[in-house]
């Protein structure tokens, strides 16, 4: 974007924004994106090959991380937090399903609130992107469809092992309707617990090829019942999930993250516009007062280059796609976007009306004072990608040891 746009403190990024049905007024529009960092503490000090630790809790270091990035009137979204053992896709991810886990998040919430900021818990079910060795349960999905790539391995060796495991060797079981209902109840229980411990709201992780997006994806959801077969039926799980969550915590306290053009975790759905368009129209109709909606930029991808992503879009007949069709559907619902924003391309976006707020991930990792850097035009520190994910022996490094500007 050119110099005709106001930058720094004069930018629309620093105009207040009301979310949560009017309950929360943000003082700026620079949002901390949800990012799994796998820095949780094992719940059980003793872990053996026969009885490995599968549960993690939030700790003082995690509280320090979020507090470092909290600003008066700012909004932070947590890392992905599983609502059940079955849902957990990563070691080191603090959950929201055991009493000890829920209580452990209170120190995080309190640390953020002490800085005058707001924090939402992102609730996440990995679906088929996990292993029985990690969860202690069967891997579940809309259909029993193994990963397309026979050689793609789970990101971590199983507990007490150094050998990677191929995801294709552990195909998921198909969720029964009763199991679907239980999964929704698990989400509601976790969401209520999060609100009770002081979180300001709940964001459902409906993106990046995890369980909600697995239901939306025609290559993963091969069901022939009321949960699959057409774009409308593939939306049913997400709609039911959001309906029940809205009853549980109030729609004004509820948000969802979507990636209608994502390919992460082998989400290769056809009928993108039809499916996510129907989902958006239904959600807007049923829950007009959602706190906000959060989308991922079409050309952005976690592992593919922009050129590779462009080939995917072209193969779907969507070479010139953007988020405007969804922005129009959602109307006055606060509309966030993530994916590649930095100190060069953030200016003028809010003023254009394209989005209401921008989410920053990697640069919020390496710049705990990102808000002030953008406000003052200070240069951004580069992140160390190799330190993004734990569990690691020295969890501080690449997590809470990035200095503020001039530090």
Secondary structure as GFF3:
##gff-version 3
##sequence-region A 1 407
A	DSSP	three_ten_helix	8	10	.	.	.	ID=ss1
A	DSSP	three_ten_helix	12	14	.	.	.	ID=ss2
A	DSSP	beta_strand	17	19	.	.	.	ID=ss3
A	DSSP	three_ten_helix	20	22	.	.	.	ID=ss4
A	DSSP	beta_strand	24	26	.	.	.	ID=ss5
A	DSSP	beta_strand	30	32	.	.	.	ID=ss6
A	DSSP	beta_strand	41	42	.	.	.	ID=ss7
A	DSSP	beta_strand	56	57	.	.	.	ID=ss8
A	DSSP	alpha_helix	60	68	.	.	.	ID=ss9
A	DSSP	beta_strand	75	81	.	.	.	ID=ss10
A	DSSP	alpha_helix	99	114	.	.	.	ID=ss11
A	DSSP	beta_strand	118	123	.	.	.	ID=ss12
A	DSSP	alpha_helix	132	135	.	.	.	ID=ss13
A	DSSP	beta_strand	140	141	.	.	.	ID=ss14
A	DSSP	three_ten_helix	167	169	.	.	.	ID=ss15
A	DSSP	beta_strand	173	174	.	.	.	ID=ss16
A	DSSP	alpha_helix	177	196	.	.	.	ID=ss17
A	DSSP	beta_strand	201	206	.	.	.	ID=ss18
A	DSSP	alpha_helix	211	216	.	.	.	ID=ss19
A	DSSP	alpha_helix	231	234	.	.	.	ID=ss20
A	DSSP	alpha_helix	236	249	.	.	.	ID=ss21
A	DSSP	three_ten_helix	251	253	.	.	.	ID=ss22
A	DSSP	beta_strand	254	258	.	.	.	ID=ss23
A	DSSP	three_ten_helix	264	266	.	.	.	ID=ss24
A	DSSP	alpha_helix	272	286	.	.	.	ID=ss25
A	DSSP	beta_strand	292	296	.	.	.	ID=ss26
A	DSSP	alpha_helix	306	315	.	.	.	ID=ss27
A	DSSP	alpha_helix	324	330	.	.	.	ID=ss28
A	DSSP	beta_strand	335	338	.	.	.	ID=ss29
A	DSSP	beta_strand	357	360	.	.	.	ID=ss30
A	DSSP	alpha_helix	362	366	.	.	.	ID=ss31
A	DSSP	alpha_helix	370	376	.	.	.	ID=ss32
A	DSSP	three_ten_helix	385	387	.	.	.	ID=ss33
###
